[in-house]
Amino acid sequence: MKKFCVIIPAYNAGEHLGNLLSRIGEFAEKKDIIVVDDGSQDDTSSIARDFGVQLLVHQRNLGKGAALKTAFRKAVKDDYDVAITIDADFQHPPELIPELLKKIDGGADMVVGNRRWDTSKMPVERRVSNFLSTMATSLLAGQHIEDSQCGFRAIRRWLLKSVRLKFNKYQHESEMLIEAARLGARISFINIPVIYNGNKSYFHPIKDTARFLAFLLLYYPTRLRK
């Protein structure tokens, strides 16, 4: 079995983090779970410490992309073959971690959760935002992307080392897919349920979608010509 870690970017995630860590612990050793506290003002760090997992701390909130990049560097340094990423708000089912790894074992370089197979439970503004970002990401990746914004992923070590990642906010998720496609990575998907727990979201559909589209239109056409 490939050596893997589970990465959790966390910002004010105290409400769900304990339960999430307990569930993830059924599939991964504590020493292989990495929580990145991205400048939280609640008990996120203390919960992670109590569980005995690896804890990396940003002194201020830098963004989800920045938290993931910090963890990716740690994963590469510690010689993990695969990094699993999962959101801290319990929107991704830990019991599907083996399905991600199964796809990796089957030859995929990157595996992404797909919520768009059934969007009936997805809020309308999220549905529109996801559709637009996924369509644009597919265009620039040069291949069909099922769900560009899902943070439930498995990524091989070589890809973590090779991608050139610039953005620190929610653009990071699509940037990672476009970069992976640019490098010729084999990208695969697994269907996952749409889960919203009613907790506060730090994703703002209108503002973040506008920021994302600006990122695509102004940045990537230039970058892809290089």
N, C-alpha and C positions, 0 to 999 in steps of 0.2 A: 504493500500500500504506500502511496506517495505521502511524504511528510507535508501536512497542511496546517495552516493556522486559520483562525476565525477572527476577522477584524470588525470591530463595532465602533463607528464614529458616533460620538455621543455629545449632545448639548442639552443641558437641563433635562436629563433622561431618567431622573430618579424614580419616577412613577412606575416605569415598566422594567428598568434595567435588572433588578434582582430576579424577577420571574424569567426574564429572557436568558440571563446567565445560567439559571437552573436548568432550563430546557436545553440550551446549547451544550451544557455539561454532559448530556446523555450521548453526545456524538463527538465530543472533543475533550482532550485533557485541559485542565485549568491552565497549565503552563503554555498551552498553544492558543489561548484566547487573548486577544489584544484589544483593550478598550482605549480609545483616544478621547480624553475629556477636552473638548474644544472650548475652553473658557467658561464652563458651567458655573452657575451661581447657586446651585442646589447641592444635594448630597451624592451626585453622580460618582465623584472620585472615591468617596468613603465606601460606597456600595461595592465598587470594583475592588478596592483593597480588602474588604471583608471577605470577598469570594476568593481572594488569592490569585486573581488573574493578572496578566501583565497590564500595567497602566502607564500610559503616556499622557502628559498634560500640556496643553497650550495655556499660557497665562491669560490670554484674551481670546475672544471668539474670532477665528480666522475664516471659518466656513467649512462646509462638509468636504469639499475637494481638498482643502489644506489638511484636514484631519486624515483623509485617506492617503495622501501623499506621505505624510509622516509615518503612517503604519506600513505603507509599501516599502519604504526605506528600511524599516525594522525587519520586515519579512525577508527582504533580500539579504540583509546583513546576517540574519539567523539561518540562512540556507533552507528556507521552506520551499518545497517544490510547487505548492499551490497556495494561493490566498483566497479564502472565502470572505466576502463582505456581506454584512447584514445590518439593516437599520436598527436603531436602538428603540424605536417606538412600537415594536412587536407587530409590524405590518408584514413581516416575512416569516413563514413557518419553519422553524429550525429542523423539523423532522424531514424536510426536503433537502437538507445538506447532503445526504448520501446520493440523491439524484444528481446534484451538481457534480459530485465527484465521479459518478458513473459515466457522465458525459465526457469528463476529462479523460478518464481511463479509455474511453472509446475513440479518443483522438482529437477532441476539441481543445483549442488553446484558451478559449474564453467562453463561459456559459453564463447566460443572463436569464433571470426570471421574466416571464411574460404574463402580464396581467390583462392584456388587451384581448385575449381570447374570450373574455366575458367581462364587459365593462358595465353591466347592469347595476353593480353596487358601487361604482365609482362616481363621486360627485361630478356634476356637469362641468364645472370649471376645470376640474382635473382632467376630465375626459377630453375636453377641447385642447387644453395645454399639451397633454400627452400626444394627441393626434398630430398637432402641428410640429412639435419637436421631433417626434419619431419620423414623420415624413421628411423633414429637412435633414435629419441625421442620415436616413437611408440614402437620400440624394447625394450627400457628400461622402458617404462611406462607399458608394458604388455598389451597394448590395441591399437586399431587403432586411431591415431591422424590425423585429417584432415589437419591441418596447424599449425605447431609448432611455427612459428615466428610472427604470427599476434598479434599486441598489443591491438586490440579492444576486450575487455573482460569484463565479469561481474563475480565477485568473492564474495562468501558469507563470512561473518565475521568470522565464526569458522575456515575457511580455512586460512584466513589472519593471525589468531592467531596461527595456528598449524604448518604451513609449516616452514621448516628449510632452509633458503635461504642464500647461501654463496656468490654467484657471483654478480658483480656490472655492468657488461657490457651486451652485447646482449645475452650471455648464459642464462641470468636470465629468459627469456621467456620460454625456454625449461625446465629449472630447475623447474620452477613453475608447469609445467604440470606433470613432473615426480614425484615431491613431492606430488601433488594432487592425482595422481594415487596410490602412495604408501599409502596414508591415506584413500583410499577407496572412494574418492570423485566421485560424478556423473558428468562426463564431457560431455558437449553437444556443438554443433556447429551451427552457422547460416551462410549461404552464404552471402558474401558481395562483392561488385564490386572491381576490381583492379583499383586503382587510383594512378597515378604518376603525380605530378604537375610541374615537371621540376626543383624543388628547390634542393639545395645542400643536398646530403645525407651524413650522418656520419656513414653509414654502408658500410664497405669495403668487398665485397663478398668473395674474395679469402682469405684475411687475417683473416676475422672474421669467415669464414667457417672452416679454418684450426684451429683457436683457439677453435671453438666450438667442433670440432671432438676430439681434444686433451682433452678437458674438459670431454667429454663423455667417452673416452677410459681409461683415467688415473684416473678419480675421481669417477664416478658412480659405476663401478663394485665393488669397495671397499665399497662405502657407502651403496649400496643395500644389502650387506652381513651382515650389522650391525643389 
